[in-house]
Amino acid sequence: MNMAHELGGIEWQGVSKRYGQHTVIPDFHLSIAAGEFIALLGPSGCGKSTLLRMLAGLEPVSSGRITIGGRDVTDLAPGQRGIAMVFQQYALYPHMTVRDNMAFGLRNIRMDEAEIGRRVDGAAQMLELQALLERKPVQLSGGQRQRVAIGRAVVKEPLAFLFDEPLSNLDAALRTRTRLELARLHKRLGATMLFVTHDQVEAMTLANRIAVMNQGRIEQFAAPMDLYDRPATRFVAGFVGSPAMNFLPVRRAPDQDGRCVVTLSNGATVRTAVAAIPAGGNLELELGLRPDALTPAPDGQLQGTVEVIERLGDRTLLHVQLADGLLVVADAPRHGEPALGSTIALRMDLQRAHLFDADGAAHHPA
């Protein structure tokens, strides 16, 4: 790893963004270590792209500071920040070859042609673009154009790479391949990478840590599997995981042996593995169960009707409507799946059940 990459840490310090009276980012703090691959994950309108654009210098900051490599870049022009950005739209020059598209930014700053050639050839080899260097963008597939856009960023040898939903225009197979290419690129370069996406699969497969965002704030900043196994809030639990976590309305019952006991909507009382929660005024909770913690069994605590059977190859999902009208998703057994329209019982794996209080805070199995 070269010295530039060692200096590639990023920090937002109390950053806010306002448009007139409307506040998009209220008070944002986040610190990224040099060399990390971080994802900003959240639904449309949560502020993740605005944060990226402020970091890149494409949007002014309303208040607060942004540093890159320990240097305050809050008021610097985009070209002075030492970053390279890859957008959802490829923005290639149609009249230029791949080689000239990749070299264009370096020629603008009057870099030596020999050095430009070295960088372009190195990036082309890394991204398997050698055979395409003399082609025009119109002669390329969507995946090839995206690789050229990434190559244009690589040749700058920046302190940090910023990716703004770069895979959204690709089909499913190309998205998978390009994800692998980005992961390999990070391993080779060791550079700081920040990836904005609404796609949790992209975030989970690429990032070392993920900041899950909601309405301009971070709900949780953690490693991918920590988000999945121990979500901090109901929002994170519902956003991370495909299919989403099931949420069942329950009511507090007297604790047993230091564990929370809850009553289901069908009147059944079950003891969870969640440590007793301090008594509060609101006894209404939600029980959270991943689909693989719900399975058909004769002695299951829930009963319902199989509405949809979703066969995915490696697993089969049952969409079951419970007596109270709630639709839940459960894992079907590998063999002998129930018939569509049949009434079944579902067993809950209460050792893996989470509880969410009225404020949306999560309480996990001990």
C-alpha positions in Angstrom: 0.0 0.0 0.0 1.4 3.4 -0.9 1.6 6.4 1.3 -1.4 8.1 -0.5 -3.6 5.2 0.4 -2.4 5.3 4.0 -3.6 8.9 4.2 -7.0 8.0 2.8 -9.1 8.1 5.9 -12.4 10.1 5.7 -14.3 11.9 8.4 -17.6 13.8 8.6 -17.7 16.1 11.7 -21.1 17.5 12.5 -22.0 17.9 8.8 -25.5 19.1 8.0 -27.2 19.9 4.7 -30.2 22.2 4.3 -32.2 23.4 1.3 -34.0 26.5 2.5 -36.0 25.4 5.6 -35.7 21.7 4.7 -33.0 19.8 6.5 -31.8 16.7 4.6 -28.8 15.8 6.8 -29.2 17.1 10.4 -25.9 16.4 12.2 -23.8 13.7 10.6 -20.7 12.1 12.2 -18.8 9.2 10.6 -15.1 8.2 10.6 -13.7 5.8 8.0 -10.2 4.3 8.4 -7.8 4.4 5.5 -8.1 1.3 3.3 -11.7 0.4 4.5 -14.5 -0.5 2.0 -17.5 1.2 3.5 -21.1 1.2 2.2 -23.8 3.8 2.9 -27.0 1.7 2.7 -30.5 3.0 2.8 -33.7 3.6 0.9 -34.2 6.4 -1.7 -34.2 9.8 -0.1 -32.3 8.9 3.1 -29.5 11.3 2.3 -26.7 8.9 1.3 -26.0 10.4 -2.2 -26.1 13.9 -0.7 -23.4 12.9 1.8 -21.3 11.5 -1.1 -21.7 14.6 -3.2 -20.7 16.8 -0.3 -17.6 14.6 0.2 -16.8 15.0 -3.4 -17.3 18.7 -3.4 -20.3 18.6 -5.8 -22.6 20.0 -3.0 -21.7 22.7 -0.5 -21.9 21.8 3.2 -24.4 23.8 5.3 -22.3 23.3 8.5 -19.6 21.1 9.8 -16.3 19.8 8.4 -15.1 17.0 6.1 -11.6 15.7 6.2 -9.8 13.4 3.8 -6.4 12.0 5.0 -6.5 14.4 7.9 -6.8 17.4 5.7 -9.9 19.7 5.9 -11.4 19.7 2.4 -14.8 21.3 3.3 -14.2 24.3 1.1 -11.9 22.8 -1.6 -12.9 22.3 -5.2 -13.6 18.8 -6.3 -10.3 18.4 -8.2 -8.3 19.4 -5.1 -9.7 16.7 -2.8 -7.7 13.7 -4.0 -10.8 11.5 -4.7 -12.2 9.8 -7.8 -16.0 9.3 -8.3 -17.8 6.6 -10.3 -21.5 7.5 -11.1 -24.5 5.4 -11.9 -24.3 7.0 -15.4 -21.1 6.1 -17.2 -20.6 9.7 -18.6 -18.1 8.5 -21.2 -17.1 10.8 -24.1 -18.7 9.1 -27.2 -16.2 10.4 -29.7 -13.2 9.2 -27.8 -11.6 5.7 -27.6 -11.5 3.8 -24.3 -7.9 4.8 -24.0 -8.6 8.5 -24.5 -11.6 8.4 -22.1 -9.3 6.9 -19.4 -6.5 9.4 -20.1 -8.6 12.5 -20.4 -8.5 13.7 -16.8 -4.8 13.2 -16.6 -4.2 15.2 -19.8 -6.3 18.0 -18.3 -3.8 18.4 -15.5 -0.9 18.1 -18.1 0.6 14.9 -16.7 3.5 13.5 -18.7 2.3 11.3 -21.5 4.6 8.4 -20.5 3.1 8.4 -17.0 -0.4 8.6 -18.5 0.4 5.6 -20.7 1.7 3.6 -17.7 -1.4 4.3 -15.7 -3.9 3.6 -18.4 -2.2 0.3 -19.4 -2.0 -0.8 -15.7 -5.7 0.0 -15.2 -6.7 -1.7 -18.4 -4.8 -4.9 -17.4 -6.4 -4.8 -13.9 -9.9 -4.5 -15.4 -9.3 -6.7 -18.4 -9.8 -3.8 -20.9 -6.6 -4.3 -22.9 -8.5 -5.6 -26.0 -11.0 -2.7 -25.9 -8.6 0.3 -25.6 -9.1 1.4 -29.2 -12.9 1.0 -29.3 -15.5 3.8 -28.9 -18.1 3.6 -26.1 -20.9 2.7 -28.6 -19.0 -0.5 -29.4 -19.1 -1.6 -25.7 -21.6 -3.4 -23.6 -23.0 -1.8 -20.4 -20.7 -3.8 -18.2 -17.7 -2.9 -20.3 -18.6 0.8 -20.2 -18.9 0.6 -16.4 -15.4 -0.9 -16.2 -14.1 1.9 -18.3 -15.7 4.4 -15.9 -14.0 2.6 -13.0 -10.7 2.6 -15.0 -11.0 6.3 -15.4 -11.1 6.6 -11.6 -8.3 4.1 -11.1 -5.8 6.0 -13.2 -6.1 9.0 -10.9 -4.5 7.0 -8.1 -6.8 8.8 -5.6 -6.8 8.9 -1.9 -10.3 7.5 -2.0 -12.8 6.1 -4.5 -16.5 7.1 -4.3 -19.1 4.9 -5.9 -22.6 6.3 -6.4 -24.9 3.3 -7.2 -22.5 2.2 -10.0 -24.2 -1.1 -10.7 -27.8 0.0 -11.0 -27.8 0.1 -14.8 -26.5 -3.5 -15.1 -28.5 -6.7 -15.4 -28.3 -9.3 -12.7 -25.5 -11.3 -14.1 -23.3 -8.3 -14.8 -24.0 -6.8 -11.3 -22.7 -10.0 -9.8 -19.6 -10.0 -11.9 -18.9 -6.3 -11.4 -19.3 -6.8 -7.6 -16.5 -9.4 -7.8 -14.4 -7.0 -9.8 -14.8 -4.2 -7.3 -13.9 -6.6 -4.4 -10.7 -7.7 -6.3 -9.9 -4.0 -7.1 -10.1 -3.1 -3.4 -7.8 -6.0 -2.5 -5.3 -5.0 -5.1 -5.2 -1.3 -4.5 -5.8 -1.2 -0.7 -7.5 2.2 -1.2 -10.3 3.7 0.8 -13.6 3.0 -1.0 -17.0 4.4 -0.2 -20.0 2.8 -1.9 -23.5 4.3 -1.9 -26.4 1.8 -2.6 -30.0 0.9 -1.7 -29.2 -2.7 -2.5 -28.3 -4.7 0.6 -26.7 -7.5 -1.4 -24.2 -5.1 -2.9 -23.5 -3.7 0.6 -23.3 -7.0 2.4 -21.0 -8.6 -0.2 -18.6 -5.7 -0.7 -18.2 -3.7 2.5 -16.1 -4.2 5.6 -18.6 -2.1 7.5 -22.0 -0.7 6.5 -23.7 2.5 7.7 -27.5 1.9 7.5 -29.1 5.2 7.0 -32.6 6.5 7.6 -33.8 10.1 7.2 -30.3 11.6 7.2 -29.1 9.7 10.2 -27.1 6.5 10.8 -29.3 3.8 12.4 -26.3 1.4 12.8 -22.7 1.3 11.7 -21.3 -2.3 11.9 -19.9 -5.3 10.0 -22.4 -6.9 7.6 -23.1 -10.0 9.7 -23.4 -7.9 12.9 -26.2 -6.0 11.2 -27.9 -9.2 10.2 -27.5 -11.1 13.5 -27.8 -8.2 15.9 -29.7 -5.2 14.3 -29.7 -2.2 16.6 -33.2 -1.1 15.6 -36.4 -2.3 14.0 -35.6 -0.3 10.9 -32.2 -2.1 10.4 -33.8 -5.5 11.1 -36.4 -4.8 8.5 -34.0 -3.4 5.9 -31.1 -5.8 6.1 -31.9 -9.4 5.1 -33.7 -10.9 2.1 -36.4 -11.8 2.6 -37.1 -9.3 5.4 -37.5 -10.3 9.0 -41.0 -11.2 10.2 -42.5 -8.9 12.9 -45.3 -10.2 15.1 -47.2 -8.0 17.5 -46.9 -9.4 21.0 -47.6 -8.3 24.6 -45.4 -8.5 27.6 -46.2 -11.2 30.2 -44.4 -11.8 33.5 -40.7 -12.7 33.0 -39.5 -16.3 33.7 -36.0 -17.2 34.8 -34.7 -13.7 33.8 -36.1 -14.1 30.3 -38.8 -12.1 28.5 -42.1 -13.9 28.1 -44.6 -12.6 25.5 -48.2 -13.4 24.5 -48.9 -13.9 20.8 -52.0 -12.6 19.1 -53.5 -16.1 19.2 -53.3 -16.1 23.0 -50.3 -18.5 23.2 -47.6 -17.5 25.7 -43.9 -18.2 24.8 -40.6 -17.6 26.6 -37.9 -16.0 24.5 -34.1 -16.1 25.0 -34.1 -12.3 25.4 -32.9 -11.1 28.8 -35.6 -9.4 30.9 -36.2 -5.9 29.7 -36.6 -3.2 32.4 -40.3 -2.6 32.9 -41.8 0.3 31.0 -45.2 1.8 30.6 -45.8 0.2 27.2 -46.3 -3.5 27.2 -46.7 -3.8 23.5 -43.7 -5.3 21.7 -42.8 -6.9 18.4 -41.2 -10.3 18.1 -38.7 -10.5 15.2 -37.9 -13.8 13.4 -35.9 -14.4 10.3 -37.7 -16.7 7.8 -35.2 -19.5 8.6 -36.3 -19.3 12.3 -39.9 -20.2 11.2 -40.4 -23.8 10.0 -43.4 -26.0 9.5 -43.9 -28.5 12.4 -47.0 -30.2 13.8 -46.4 -28.6 17.3 -45.8 -25.1 15.9 -47.0 -22.1 18.0 -48.5 -20.3 14.9 -51.1 -21.5 12.5 -51.9 -20.2 9.1 -52.7 -20.9 5.4 -50.0 -21.2 2.7 -50.7 -18.4 0.3 -47.6 -18.5 -2.0 -44.8 -20.9 -2.5 -41.5 -19.3 -3.7 -39.0 -21.8 -5.1 -35.5 -20.2 -5.3 -33.5 -23.3 -6.0 -31.3 -23.4 -2.9 -34.3 -22.8 -0.7 -38.1 -22.6 -0.8 -40.0 -19.9 1.0 -43.6 -20.2 2.2 -45.7 -17.1 2.5 -48.2 -17.9 5.2 -51.2 -15.9 6.3 -51.9 -16.2 10.0 -55.3 -16.2 11.6 -55.0 -12.5 12.5 -54.3 -11.6 8.9 -50.6 -11.1 9.2 -48.5 -12.5 6.3 -45.2 -14.2 7.4 -42.4 -15.8 5.4 -41.1 -19.2 6.5 -38.5 -21.7 5.3 -40.0 -24.8 3.7 -38.3 -28.2 4.3 -36.1 -29.5 1.5 -38.5 -32.3 0.8 -42.3 -32.6 1.3 -43.3 -28.9 1.0 -46.9 -28.3 2.1 -49.6 -27.8 -0.6 -50.7 -24.4 -1.7 -53.8 -23.4 0.3 -53.2 -25.9 3.0 -53.3 -25.0 6.7 -50.0 -25.6 8.6 -48.4 -24.9 11.9 -45.1 -23.0 12.2 -42.6 -23.6 14.9 -40.7 -20.5 16.1 -37.0 -20.9 17.0 -37.2 -18.7 20.1 -33.5 -19.0 20.7 -33.1 -16.7 17.7 -36.1 -14.4 18.2 -35.5 -10.7 18.8 -37.8 -8.2 20.5 -38.4 -4.6 19.5 -39.9 -2.1 21.9 -42.2 0.9 21.2 -39.2 3.1 20.4 -37.9 0.7 17.8 -34.9 -0.4 19.9 -33.8 -4.0 19.6 -33.3 -6.5 22.3 -31.4 -9.7 21.3 -31.2 -13.3 22.6 -28.7 -13.5 25.4 
